Each structure stands twice: as structure tokens, then as C-alpha cells.
Amino acid sequence: MIQLDREWLRDGEPTPELVREALRQFDGESARLKQLREYYDGQHAVSSRTRAKGAPNHRLWHDLPGYIVALTSGYLVGEPVQYQCVEGGDISLLSRVLKRSASDNVDCELAADAAIYGRAVEVYYADGEAMPRLCQADPRNAFVVYDTTVEHAPMFGILLSDRLGQHFERICQRVDVMTPDWVIHMERTGTELPREVSRERHFFGHVPMGEYWNNSRERGDFEGVMNLIDAYDVLQSDRVNDKQQFTDALMVIYGATVEEDEEHSLQQRLRETRTLEMPAADARVEYLTKSLSESDTEVLKNSLRMDIHKLSLVPDLTDEAFGGNQSGVAMEFKLFGLEQLTRVKERWFREGLLWRLNCLVHFLKLRGFDLPDADTLEVQFSRSLPVNRLAVAQGNAGTFDYVLT
């Protein structure tokens, strides 16, 4: 979270100097956000590993970050979020506005971003028909600045993008500063003070940008087990390297010298004839190999995998314990860690959704539409899990009566 005192605002707006300072603070997170994205995209540390010339160098990466993100975000918003008014007001117009923005898809993107980067960002705008819309923004290029009060109220948001020429060359950097009243368009070519180019008024009543935090530390779901994932990648890569070295083992000949003819090398003759004539009776041949202990390697592999799932609180669905019919209590214990993780994510995600509703309702009321107050709206989450339909049909289904096959 980037925080600043409100006293540094000028007429409720950040000065170019303040915008540059906020950008400098945000740049301190760029390396971390870039690394998290690289791991999610499969660019792990093992991908850049080098070995001696001639030695096998398999670089196997495992999409464990993708697995963790898919499971945690899907468990949170795999079932669409539902909205209702506690006072029984009509929110059909709000539902149509959300549907028009494909809010269910946006929620999935936001949940995935929060699981990757530790936070997600959403931007609100008006379309050509002067109706409110929303979209997901890249957390690597967007952030909100909060005040230093106990409420941590948003002061302004910043959205970064590159302005490209007709040959797709970078001309300058666009810096869109979003205040509670204006969207101020600025530009800069380097790290100098951004200069204002234009501005336009918006009618959301608040900063038209919302952040969705993954947890209070703004940490991603796989960020705490990246070192374990690196170790898992290296272990599996070295297993394949050792197998290849075992296959390409050196042949050692004792007590004799085997000559090569003009047409074939020794290696070619061995591959074709699979025989070798030894000129001396006491001569012998053997391969120079390294003894491999697959059992020890498998134990280490399973230990790493278990640690990754345990510390990330994400269950291993390929485990035999998840096969077959499970009672409600048994499944509840297996999903206890994921459920606790998701409850924390749900609380922070709800804060972002309530900010969304405040902005949309304020905009629609200014348009003259009759809507309930945003304070009367509630957000409901549903867990995305296979259901024991037989128990549901019989009316005996409990909270965790699921079947995983």
C-alpha cells in the first residue's frame, strides 16, 4: 500500500511532483511483480540454469504456480458472485450493468491477479451510451494511493500505459491520474515530471479505480513457496540429466587397445554390431556410471511436493485420499486449509466489490435512475465444488457433502 498525507494534495489533486514520487514508490515493487508473473508464465529459475559444455542440461519447470492460482481463484469465484438488497429494493438495472461489463469474467481475472500478485486492480469508466462499465487493469501498471488516516481512504489512482507510434515504437509513457472528480491525462518520456495533456470529468463520486487485496500483506498465493518450487524443478531436471548420463555412459577398456578402422569408429561399430572383440584374454570392458538411488530421490520429491501443498494451503487433488466417495466430515478436514485461506481472500475481495457497487450506484443515481443505496447491498459468495447430488436429492446434503472422482 502506498500512503501519503492529504496535505500534499493541491485543491484535492496530486501535483506532478507528487505523481512522480508515487511512481517512484511503485517502481520499487516492479521487480517483485515481474518475477511473480514470470513464474506464473513458466519462466522459473531453472530455465536459466547452465552446466558444463557437453553435459546434459534438461530444464524442466512445473506449472505449480498455475495450479495454485487456478485452484484458489476458482474456489473463490468459480461460482458467480451474487448481489442482493437487504431492504428488498430493485437492483435489476445494476445487474444489467454488471452483465453488460461481463462482471463474472472480470471477477475471475481479478481473483487470478490477486492470487498471482497479491492484489488486483479494476477501473470504472463510461461507455458511448453514458452507462458505467468496468474492466480489469494490469496490477503491474496500475495502483491506488491512500491517505494516512486509519480508514486508508483512496486519494487517487494511477494507470500506466505506453503510447506507441505507427511502427509500434514507444513514443512516451501515459500516466492517467484518477481523482474523485477528474481523470487527468499526463505524459512523460523518461523519469522526469509528467506533464498534463488533457483532463475529463467523471461522475463516479469516488476514485474510479478499486484494488482487490489477496490478504493483509498483499502477497500472492504461491509467493511463499517459490523456493520449494525451484528445488522441485531442479530435482526433476537432475533426474532426467542423470538418466541421460547413465545412457551415455563412458566405456572403459582394461588391458587392451581397440583400433578403429577407416570406415567406422568404435562407437559406430558397437551400435551396429553390438559386439566387441578383445585381443587379450585378461582384458575386460565396463561402463563408468554413477549409481542412482531412485528410492531416495522419490522420497525427496514427495517431500517437496507435500511441503508445497501444505505451506500454500492448497490440497493435492491427485492424492489418493481424494478418490472415491467422501463423507462430509472427511472432506471438510481435507479442505480445511483451503477453506481458511479462501475465507481471508473472500473478506478482502468483498471490500473491493463494495467499492465497485458504491461507484456504479453513484453514477446511475446521477443519471436519474432509482436504485437502493449502496450501503444496503450485500455480496454473497458460493464455493465451487462438486456436489453429492444424491444427498441433495434426498435432502441430506450438508455443507461439505461432496464427491470427488
C-alpha positions as CSV (number, residue, x, y, z in Angstrom):
1,M,0.0,0.0,0.0
2,I,1.3,3.4,-1.0
3,Q,0.3,6.1,1.6
4,L,0.6,9.9,1.5
5,D,-0.7,12.7,3.6
6,R,-3.6,14.6,2.2
7,E,-1.9,17.9,2.9
8,W,0.3,17.3,-0.1
9,L,-2.7,17.5,-2.4
10,R,-3.4,20.8,-4.1
11,D,-7.1,21.6,-4.4
12,G,-7.8,17.9,-3.9
13,E,-5.5,16.8,-6.8
14,P,-1.9,15.5,-6.8
15,T,0.7,17.8,-8.2
16,P,3.1,16.5,-10.9
17,E,5.8,16.2,-8.2
18,L,3.5,14.1,-6.1
19,V,2.7,11.9,-9.1
20,R,6.4,11.3,-9.8
21,E,7.0,10.4,-6.2
22,A,4.1,7.9,-6.2
23,L,5.5,6.4,-9.4
24,R,9.0,6.1,-7.8
25,Q,7.4,4.3,-4.8
26,F,5.6,1.9,-7.1
27,D,8.7,1.2,-9.2
28,G,10.2,-0.4,-6.0
29,E,7.6,-3.2,-6.5
30,S,8.2,-3.7,-10.2
31,A,10.9,-6.3,-9.8
32,R,8.8,-8.4,-7.5
33,L,5.7,-8.2,-9.7
34,K,7.8,-9.1,-12.8
35,Q,9.2,-12.2,-11.1
36,L,5.8,-13.4,-9.9
37,R,4.4,-13.0,-13.5
38,E,7.4,-14.9,-14.9
39,Y,6.9,-17.8,-12.5
40,Y,3.2,-17.9,-13.4
41,D,4.1,-17.9,-17.1
42,G,6.6,-20.8,-16.6
43,Q,9.9,-18.8,-16.6
44,H,11.3,-20.4,-13.4
45,A,14.9,-20.1,-12.1
46,V,15.8,-23.5,-13.6
47,S,15.1,-22.1,-17.1
48,S,18.3,-20.1,-17.0
49,R,20.5,-22.8,-15.4
50,T,23.7,-23.6,-17.3
51,R,26.0,-26.6,-17.0
52,A,29.4,-27.6,-18.3
53,K,29.7,-27.9,-22.1
54,G,28.6,-31.4,-23.2
55,A,26.8,-32.2,-20.0
56,P,23.0,-32.8,-20.4
57,N,21.0,-29.7,-19.3
58,H,17.4,-30.5,-19.1
59,R,15.5,-27.6,-17.6
60,L,12.1,-28.9,-16.5
61,W,9.7,-26.4,-15.0
62,H,6.4,-27.4,-13.3
63,D,3.3,-25.3,-13.5
64,L,2.7,-25.4,-9.8
65,P,2.0,-21.6,-9.6
66,G,-0.6,-22.1,-12.3
67,Y,-2.2,-25.0,-10.4
68,I,-2.2,-23.0,-7.1
69,V,-3.7,-19.9,-8.7
70,A,-6.4,-21.9,-10.7
71,L,-7.5,-23.7,-7.5
72,T,-7.6,-20.8,-5.1
73,S,-9.2,-18.3,-7.5
74,G,-11.6,-20.9,-8.9
75,Y,-12.6,-21.9,-5.3
76,L,-13.3,-18.3,-4.6
77,V,-15.3,-17.1,-7.6
78,G,-15.8,-20.2,-9.7
79,E,-19.4,-19.7,-8.9
80,P,-20.5,-16.2,-9.9
81,V,-20.8,-13.7,-7.1
82,Q,-24.4,-12.8,-6.2
83,Y,-25.8,-9.4,-5.2
84,Q,-28.9,-8.6,-3.2
85,C,-30.5,-5.7,-1.4
86,V,-31.2,-6.3,2.3
87,E,-34.2,-3.9,2.1
88,G,-35.7,-5.6,-0.8
89,G,-35.0,-2.8,-3.4
90,D,-34.9,-3.4,-7.1
91,I,-31.4,-3.9,-8.4
92,S,-32.3,-5.3,-11.8
93,L,-30.7,-2.3,-13.6
94,L,-27.5,-2.8,-11.6
95,S,-27.5,-6.4,-12.6
96,R,-27.8,-5.5,-16.2
97,V,-24.9,-3.0,-16.0
98,L,-22.8,-5.7,-14.4
99,K,-23.8,-8.3,-17.0
100,R,-23.0,-5.8,-19.8
101,S,-19.5,-5.5,-18.4
102,A,-19.2,-9.3,-18.1
103,S,-18.5,-8.9,-14.4
104,D,-18.3,-12.6,-13.9
105,N,-15.4,-12.9,-16.2
106,V,-13.8,-9.8,-14.7
107,D,-14.2,-11.3,-11.3
108,C,-12.3,-14.4,-12.4
109,E,-9.5,-12.2,-13.8
110,L,-9.3,-10.1,-10.6
111,A,-9.2,-13.3,-8.4
112,A,-6.4,-14.7,-10.6
113,D,-4.4,-11.4,-10.4
114,A,-4.9,-11.2,-6.6
115,A,-3.6,-14.8,-6.3
116,I,-0.6,-14.0,-8.5
117,Y,0.5,-10.5,-7.4
118,G,-1.2,-10.2,-4.0
119,R,-3.6,-7.6,-5.4
120,A,-5.8,-6.9,-8.4
121,V,-6.9,-3.6,-9.9
122,E,-10.2,-2.6,-11.5
123,V,-11.1,0.6,-13.5
124,Y,-14.5,2.2,-14.0
125,Y,-15.5,4.3,-17.0
126,A,-18.5,5.4,-19.0
127,D,-19.2,3.9,-22.4
128,G,-20.6,5.6,-25.5
129,E,-24.1,5.5,-24.2
130,A,-23.1,7.2,-20.9
131,M,-23.5,4.0,-18.9
132,P,-21.0,2.8,-16.4
133,R,-18.6,0.0,-17.3
134,L,-15.8,-1.8,-15.5
135,C,-12.7,-3.6,-16.6
136,Q,-9.6,-5.3,-15.1
137,A,-6.3,-3.5,-15.2
138,D,-2.8,-5.0,-15.1
139,P,-1.5,-4.7,-11.4
140,R,2.0,-4.1,-12.9
141,N,0.8,-0.9,-14.4
142,A,-1.9,0.4,-12.0
143,F,-2.2,1.2,-8.3
144,V,-4.1,3.3,-5.8
145,V,-2.6,5.8,-3.4
146,Y,-4.3,6.0,0.1
147,D,-4.2,8.6,2.8
148,T,-2.5,8.0,6.2
149,T,-5.7,8.0,8.2
150,V,-7.0,4.9,10.0
151,E,-9.5,4.5,7.2
152,H,-6.9,4.4,4.5
153,A,-9.3,6.3,2.1
154,P,-8.2,6.3,-1.6
155,M,-6.9,9.7,-2.7
156,F,-6.1,8.9,-6.3
157,G,-5.3,6.1,-8.7
158,I,-2.7,5.9,-11.4
159,L,-2.9,3.8,-14.7
160,L,0.2,3.5,-16.8
161,S,0.4,2.6,-20.5
162,D,2.8,3.2,-23.4
163,R,1.9,5.5,-26.3
164,L,3.0,3.8,-29.4
165,G,3.8,5.1,-32.9
166,Q,2.6,3.8,-36.2
167,H,5.5,1.4,-36.3
168,F,4.7,0.3,-32.7
169,E,7.7,2.1,-31.3
170,R,7.4,3.6,-27.9
171,I,6.9,7.4,-28.0
172,C,6.2,8.1,-24.4
173,Q,4.5,6.8,-21.2
174,R,0.9,7.8,-20.5
175,V,0.1,8.5,-16.9
176,D,-3.6,8.6,-16.2
177,V,-4.3,10.1,-12.8
178,M,-7.8,9.3,-11.4
179,T,-9.1,11.6,-8.7
180,P,-12.7,11.6,-7.2
181,D,-13.7,14.2,-9.8
182,W,-11.3,14.0,-12.8
183,V,-9.3,11.7,-15.0
184,I,-6.1,13.7,-15.6
185,H,-4.1,12.5,-18.7
186,M,-0.4,13.1,-18.3
187,E,2.7,12.0,-20.3
188,R,6.4,11.7,-19.8
189,T,9.3,10.2,-21.9
190,G,11.6,9.1,-19.0
191,T,11.6,9.7,-15.3
192,E,11.0,13.5,-15.5
193,L,8.0,15.2,-14.2
194,P,4.8,14.1,-16.0
195,R,3.1,16.9,-17.8
196,E,-0.7,17.3,-18.1
197,V,-2.0,16.8,-21.6
198,S,-5.8,16.9,-21.0
199,R,-8.4,16.0,-18.5
200,E,-12.0,14.8,-18.4
201,R,-14.6,14.8,-15.7
202,H,-16.1,11.6,-14.5
203,F,-19.2,11.0,-12.3
204,F,-18.5,8.1,-10.1
205,G,-18.2,10.2,-7.0
206,H,-15.1,8.3,-5.9
207,V,-11.7,7.4,-7.3
208,P,-12.8,5.3,-10.3
209,M,-10.3,2.6,-9.6
210,G,-10.5,-0.2,-7.0
211,E,-8.0,-2.6,-5.6
212,Y,-8.7,-6.2,-4.5
213,W,-6.2,-7.4,-2.0
214,N,-5.4,-11.1,-1.6
215,N,-4.5,-10.7,2.1
216,S,-3.3,-8.0,4.5
217,R,0.3,-8.4,3.3
218,E,-0.6,-8.2,-0.4
219,R,1.2,-11.5,-1.1
220,G,0.4,-14.0,-3.8
221,D,-0.8,-17.5,-3.1
222,F,2.4,-19.2,-4.4
223,E,4.9,-16.4,-3.4
224,G,5.7,-18.2,-0.1
225,V,6.7,-21.5,-1.8
226,M,8.7,-20.2,-4.8
227,N,12.0,-21.6,-3.3
228,L,10.3,-25.0,-2.9
229,I,9.1,-24.9,-6.5
230,D,12.7,-24.1,-7.6
231,A,14.0,-27.1,-5.6
232,Y,11.3,-29.3,-7.2
233,D,12.3,-28.1,-10.7
234,V,16.0,-28.8,-10.1
235,L,15.4,-32.2,-8.6
236,Q,13.3,-33.4,-11.5
237,S,15.7,-31.8,-14.1
238,D,18.6,-33.6,-12.5
239,R,16.8,-36.9,-12.5
240,V,16.5,-36.6,-16.3
241,N,20.1,-35.4,-16.6
242,D,21.3,-38.4,-14.6
243,K,19.3,-40.8,-16.7
244,Q,20.8,-39.3,-19.9
245,Q,24.3,-39.5,-18.5
246,F,23.6,-43.1,-17.5
247,T,22.6,-43.9,-21.1
248,D,25.6,-42.0,-22.5
249,A,28.0,-43.7,-20.0
250,L,31.7,-43.9,-20.8
251,M,33.1,-47.3,-21.9
252,V,36.3,-48.2,-20.1
253,I,38.5,-50.9,-21.6
254,Y,41.1,-52.5,-19.4
255,G,44.2,-54.4,-20.7
256,A,43.7,-53.8,-24.4
257,T,43.6,-51.2,-27.1
258,V,40.8,-51.4,-29.6
259,E,41.7,-49.9,-33.0
260,E,39.3,-48.2,-35.3
261,D,39.1,-48.9,-39.0
262,E,38.9,-46.3,-41.7
263,E,35.2,-46.7,-42.4
264,H,33.7,-46.9,-38.9
265,S,34.5,-45.5,-35.5
266,L,34.4,-47.7,-32.4
267,Q,31.1,-46.2,-31.4
268,Q,29.6,-46.8,-34.8
269,R,30.7,-50.5,-34.8
270,L,29.2,-51.0,-31.3
271,R,25.9,-49.5,-32.3
272,E,25.7,-51.6,-35.5
273,T,27.1,-55.0,-34.4
274,R,26.5,-54.8,-30.7
275,T,29.8,-56.8,-30.2
276,L,33.4,-56.1,-29.3
277,E,36.4,-58.3,-29.9
278,M,39.0,-58.2,-27.2
279,P,42.6,-59.1,-28.3
280,A,43.8,-60.2,-24.8
281,A,42.3,-62.9,-22.6
282,D,42.5,-60.9,-19.4
283,A,41.1,-57.8,-21.0
284,R,37.7,-56.5,-19.8
285,V,35.2,-53.8,-20.6
286,E,32.8,-51.9,-18.3
287,Y,30.8,-48.7,-18.3
288,L,31.7,-45.8,-16.0
289,T,28.4,-44.9,-14.4
290,K,27.1,-43.2,-11.3
291,S,24.9,-45.3,-9.0
292,L,21.4,-43.9,-8.9
293,S,19.2,-44.2,-5.9
294,E,15.7,-43.7,-7.3
295,S,14.0,-44.5,-4.0
296,D,15.8,-41.7,-2.2
297,T,15.1,-39.3,-5.0
298,E,11.4,-40.2,-5.0
299,V,11.2,-39.7,-1.2
300,L,12.7,-36.2,-1.6
301,K,10.4,-35.4,-4.5
302,N,7.3,-36.4,-2.5
303,S,8.6,-34.4,0.5
304,L,9.0,-31.3,-1.6
305,R,5.6,-31.7,-3.2
306,M,3.9,-32.2,0.2
307,D,5.6,-29.1,1.6
308,I,4.5,-27.0,-1.4
309,H,0.8,-28.1,-0.9
310,K,1.0,-27.8,2.9
311,L,2.5,-24.3,3.0
312,S,0.4,-22.9,0.2
313,L,-2.7,-24.4,1.9
314,V,-3.8,-25.9,-1.5
315,P,-4.6,-29.6,-1.5
316,D,-3.1,-32.1,-3.9
317,L,-6.2,-33.3,-5.8
318,T,-4.2,-36.1,-7.4
319,D,-3.7,-37.7,-4.0
320,E,-5.4,-41.0,-3.5
321,A,-7.2,-39.6,-0.4
322,F,-9.4,-37.5,-2.8
323,G,-10.6,-40.5,-4.7
324,G,-14.0,-42.1,-4.3
325,N,-16.9,-41.0,-2.2
326,Q,-16.0,-38.9,0.8
327,S,-18.1,-38.1,3.8
328,G,-18.8,-34.5,4.7
329,V,-16.5,-34.6,7.7
330,A,-13.7,-36.3,5.9
331,M,-13.8,-33.7,3.0
332,E,-14.1,-30.9,5.5
333,F,-10.8,-31.9,7.1
334,K,-9.1,-32.3,3.7
335,L,-10.2,-28.8,2.6
336,F,-9.8,-27.1,5.9
337,G,-6.6,-25.2,4.9
338,L,-8.0,-24.1,1.6
339,E,-11.3,-23.1,3.2
340,Q,-9.5,-20.9,5.8
341,L,-7.3,-19.3,3.0
342,T,-10.4,-18.6,1.0
343,R,-12.3,-17.1,3.9
344,V,-9.5,-14.5,4.2
345,K,-9.4,-13.9,0.5
346,E,-13.2,-13.5,0.5
347,R,-13.2,-10.8,3.1
348,W,-10.7,-8.7,1.1
349,F,-12.4,-9.4,-2.2
350,R,-15.7,-8.3,-0.7
351,E,-14.2,-4.9,0.1
352,G,-13.3,-4.4,-3.5
353,L,-16.7,-5.4,-4.7
354,L,-18.4,-3.0,-2.3
355,W,-16.2,-0.2,-3.6
356,R,-17.4,-1.2,-7.1
357,L,-21.0,-1.0,-6.1
358,N,-20.6,2.4,-4.5
359,C,-19.1,3.8,-7.7
360,L,-21.7,2.3,-10.0
361,V,-24.7,3.2,-7.9
362,H,-23.4,6.8,-7.5
363,F,-23.1,7.1,-11.3
364,L,-26.5,5.6,-12.0
365,K,-28.2,7.8,-9.5
366,L,-26.7,10.9,-11.1
367,R,-28.3,9.6,-14.4
368,G,-31.6,9.8,-12.6
369,F,-32.2,6.0,-12.1
370,D,-33.9,4.9,-9.0
371,L,-31.7,2.5,-7.1
372,P,-31.2,1.4,-3.5
373,D,-28.3,3.0,-1.6
374,A,-25.1,1.1,-2.0
375,D,-25.0,0.6,1.8
376,T,-28.0,-1.7,1.5
377,L,-26.4,-4.1,-1.0
378,E,-24.8,-7.3,0.1
379,V,-22.3,-9.6,-1.7
380,Q,-22.7,-13.4,-1.5
381,F,-20.0,-16.0,-2.4
382,S,-20.6,-19.6,-3.2
383,R,-17.9,-22.4,-3.1
384,S,-17.1,-24.1,-6.4
385,L,-17.0,-27.8,-5.6
386,P,-18.6,-31.0,-7.0
387,V,-21.8,-31.7,-5.1
388,N,-23.1,-35.1,-3.9
389,R,-26.3,-34.8,-6.0
390,L,-27.8,-38.0,-4.5
391,A,-27.6,-36.5,-1.0
392,V,-29.1,-33.2,-2.3
393,A,-32.0,-35.1,-3.9
394,Q,-32.6,-37.0,-0.7
395,G,-32.4,-33.8,1.3
396,N,-29.5,-35.0,3.4
397,A,-26.7,-32.8,2.0
398,G,-24.5,-30.9,4.4
399,T,-22.1,-28.1,3.9
400,F,-19.3,-30.4,2.8
401,D,-21.1,-33.3,1.3
402,Y,-19.2,-33.6,-2.0
403,V,-18.0,-36.3,-4.3
404,L,-14.6,-36.1,-6.0
405,T,-13.9,-38.8,-8.6
